[in-house]
Amino acid sequence: MSKATVVVFIGIIVALISFMGFPSVVKVTVTVLAGIAIIILGLLMRVERLWLLRPLQGGHKTDAYAENGAPNAGE
């Protein structure tokens, strides 16, 4: 299950928890735990996105490698 799917399910639980017949202590506890879970998943998704976008933005400028081929081969 992806992180985005988990966030959607947590959102559904938060939306429905107020309509269920649980005591207020349980409602508050579930809401706080769901909020913490969404924060953690959001941070993980942000870090994952940054790692995926880094190669596209040329963030590997310190990589030590050389391309094969003779210099000025196209001239």
C-alpha positions in Angstrom: 0.0 0.0 0.0 1.4 3.4 -1.0 1.9 6.3 1.4 -0.7 8.3 -0.4 -3.3 5.5 0.0 -2.5 5.4 3.7 -3.0 9.1 4.0 -6.4 8.8 2.3 -7.5 6.1 4.6 -6.4 8.1 7.7 -8.4 11.0 6.3 -11.5 8.9 6.0 -11.1 7.7 9.6 -10.7 11.2 10.9 -13.7 12.3 8.9 -15.9 9.5 10.3 -14.6 9.3 13.9 -16.8 12.3 15.0 -20.0 10.5 13.8 -19.3 7.2 15.6 -20.4 6.6 19.2 -16.9 6.5 20.8 -16.1 8.4 24.0 -14.5 11.7 23.5 -11.2 10.4 24.9 -11.0 7.8 22.2 -12.0 10.4 19.5 -9.2 12.8 20.6 -6.6 10.0 20.9 -7.5 8.7 17.4 -7.4 12.2 15.9 -4.0 13.0 17.5 -2.5 9.7 16.4 -3.9 10.2 12.9 -2.4 13.7 12.7 1.0 12.4 13.8 0.8 9.6 11.2 -0.1 12.1 8.5 2.8 14.4 9.5 5.3 11.4 9.4 3.9 10.2 6.0 4.0 13.7 4.6 7.7 14.1 5.6 8.5 10.7 4.1 6.8 11.5 0.9 8.6 14.9 0.7 12.0 13.2 1.2 11.2 10.6 -1.4 10.1 13.3 -3.9 13.3 15.2 -3.3 15.5 12.1 -3.9 13.6 11.3 -7.1 13.9 14.9 -8.4 17.5 15.3 -7.5 18.9 13.5 -10.5 16.6 15.4 -12.9 17.9 18.8 -11.6 21.5 17.9 -12.0 22.2 17.5 -8.3 25.0 15.0 -9.0 27.7 17.5 -9.8 30.2 16.0 -7.5 30.0 12.5 -9.0 33.4 11.3 -10.1 33.1 9.6 -13.5 34.4 10.0 -17.0 32.7 9.3 -20.3 34.4 6.9 -22.7 35.6 8.3 -26.0 38.3 10.3 -27.4 38.3 14.1 -26.7 37.1 16.2 -29.6 35.9 13.1 -31.4 33.2 15.1 -33.1 35.5 17.6 -34.8 
